[in-house]
C-alpha cells in the first residue's frame, strides 16, 4: 500500500467566505448546509493530519478517489455512518457521533 505524503495548498477559508458572502443568497444557502460543511471540514483536517492524499484514503477504504472526493464535498453527498466510519479508520481516527440538546430560545 503506497503511503503518499502531500502538502496542502495554502488557502484562506475566511477570505473565501468573506468574498462569497457578498453574493446574493450565499449566506442563507451556506447556513442551511452548516452541519455538512462542519463534517467535511473535519474530514479534510483529519486527512491532512494523516498526510494522506485522496488516492491513499481511497486505497485504504477499497474505493475510488472520486468517491473520496464526493465524501469530502459538503452538500453534494450524504454518506452513511458506515462509510464515515471507514473513512475515519482510513485516516487513523475513530468516528464519534453525539446528539446535543438544543438551547432554549
N, C-alpha and C positions, 0 to 999 in steps of 0.2 A: 504494500500500500504506500503510495507516494505521499510524503508529508511535505507540503509546499508552504513556504513562508512568503508572506507578502507584506507590502507597506500600503496601508490605506491612503487613498488620495485625500489630501487636506481639503476640508470643506467646512464652511461656517454655516451650520444649520440655522443659527439665529439670523444671520444676514439673509439667507434664503427665505425664511419665514417672514421677515420684515418686508422684503420686496414682494413676495407673493400676497401678503395681506392687503396690498393696495388694489388687488384685482377684485372686481365685483363678485360677491358670493363665496369668495375663498374662505373667509373666517367661519361662516356657517357650515360649509362642507367639511372643513378641517375639524371643527369641533364635533361634528357628527361621527367622525372616524377616530376620535381621540384614543379609544382603547386599542384599536387596531394599530395605530401609529406607535403606541407605547410598546406593544408586544413586538412589532417589527424592529423598533429601536433596540430593545433588549436582545433580540436575536442577532442583530448586526454587531452589537458590542461584544456579545459572547463569542461570536466567530472571530472578531478582530483580536480579542484577548487570547484566543486559542491559536492565532497566527495561521488560520486556515483560509483557503480560497473556497469559492462555491463548488468548484470541481472536487476538492478534497472532502468537503462535507457530503457532497452527493455520493462519492465513492463509499464513505463510511455508512451512509444511510441505505445504500443499494438502490439509488435513484439517479436522476439526471441533473445536470447543472441547471437546466431550465426549470425543473421542478423546485429546486432550492431557491432560485430567483423568484419564482411565484410566491413561495412561502415568505420571503423577506419583503414582499411588496404589499404594503398596508392597503386594505380596502379592496384588493382585487381577488383575494382568495381567502376563504375561512378554513384554515387547517383543522383537522380533528385533534383531539387531545393525544391520541396515539401517535400521530405524525409529529406533533410538538415534542412529545417525549423522545422520539427517535432523533429529532434534530438536537435536542438538549444533550443527549448522550453522545452524539457525533461531535459536539463542540466541548465535551468534557464538563457538562453541567447536569443538574437534575431539574426537572420541571416541578414547580410548586404553584398550586392554584389555591386561592382563598377568596371567600366571599366576605365583604366588609359591609357592615351595616351602614346604611345611608344616614347622613346627618339630618337632623330635623330642620325643616325650613324656617 
